[in-house]
Amino acid sequence: MVRDVSHIARNCERAVVTAYREQRLHGTDDVNAFLACTTLYRIHHPEASLNEARRLVAEWIDHHVVRAEKGPTADCGCD
């Protein structure tokens, strides 16, 4: 289940995907892992609305974990 995420350029994206995978690996259910990752994103981006954070986190999890895509994802506007 855990894959190398070093190819993810944005720090917040890499942190979210890594946190999601780690939580799932240790038995956290999908919804709670998603909620925790949304909170993690908002800690680093307090300017983001809850809906924006949920959208980005969902896109990143879908892209990197569910579909295992390697290409770029939606931009969050940070490095």
C-alpha positions as CSV (number, residue, x, y, z in Angstrom):
1,M,0.0,0.0,0.0
2,V,2.8,2.5,0.8
3,R,4.6,3.8,-2.3
4,D,7.5,6.2,-2.7
5,V,6.0,9.8,-2.8
6,S,9.3,11.6,-3.4
7,H,8.1,12.5,-6.9
8,I,5.5,14.9,-5.4
9,A,6.9,18.3,-5.7
10,R,4.7,20.4,-3.3
11,N,5.5,19.9,0.4
12,C,1.8,20.2,1.5
13,E,0.7,17.6,-1.1
14,R,3.5,15.2,-0.1
15,A,2.6,15.7,3.6
16,V,-1.1,15.0,3.0
17,V,-0.5,11.9,0.9
18,T,2.0,10.5,3.3
19,A,-0.2,11.2,6.3
20,Y,-3.2,9.6,4.6
21,R,-1.2,6.4,3.7
22,E,0.4,6.2,7.2
23,Q,-3.0,6.5,8.9
24,R,-4.6,3.9,6.7
25,L,-1.6,1.6,7.2
26,H,-2.1,1.8,10.9
27,G,-5.9,1.1,10.8
28,T,-7.5,4.5,10.6
29,D,-10.7,4.3,8.6
30,D,-10.9,6.3,5.3
31,V,-13.2,9.1,6.6
32,N,-11.1,9.8,9.7
33,A,-7.9,9.7,7.7
34,F,-9.4,12.1,5.2
35,L,-10.6,14.5,7.9
36,A,-7.2,14.4,9.6
37,C,-5.5,15.2,6.3
38,T,-7.9,18.1,5.7
39,T,-7.0,19.5,9.1
40,L,-3.3,19.0,8.3
41,Y,-3.7,21.0,5.1
42,R,-5.6,23.8,6.9
43,I,-2.9,24.1,9.5
44,H,-0.4,24.9,6.8
45,H,-2.9,26.9,4.8
46,P,-5.2,28.7,7.3
47,E,-6.4,31.0,4.5
48,A,-8.0,28.0,2.7
49,S,-11.7,27.5,3.2
50,L,-12.8,24.1,4.5
51,N,-14.4,23.3,1.1
52,E,-11.2,24.2,-0.7
53,A,-9.1,22.0,1.6
54,R,-11.5,19.1,1.2
55,R,-11.4,19.4,-2.6
56,L,-7.6,19.5,-2.8
57,V,-7.1,16.6,-0.3
58,A,-9.7,14.5,-2.1
59,E,-8.1,15.2,-5.4
60,W,-4.6,14.3,-4.1
61,I,-5.7,11.1,-2.4
62,D,-7.7,10.1,-5.5
63,H,-4.8,10.9,-7.8
64,H,-1.9,9.4,-5.8
65,V,-3.5,6.6,-3.7
66,V,-6.7,5.5,-5.5
67,R,-5.6,5.8,-9.1
68,A,-1.8,5.7,-8.5
69,E,-1.2,8.4,-11.1
70,K,2.3,9.8,-11.5
71,G,1.5,13.1,-13.3
72,P,0.9,16.5,-11.8
73,T,-2.2,17.3,-9.8
74,A,-4.3,20.5,-9.1
75,D,-2.2,23.4,-7.9
76,C,-2.7,24.6,-4.3
77,G,-0.8,27.7,-5.0
78,C,2.2,26.9,-2.7
79,D,5.6,25.3,-3.0
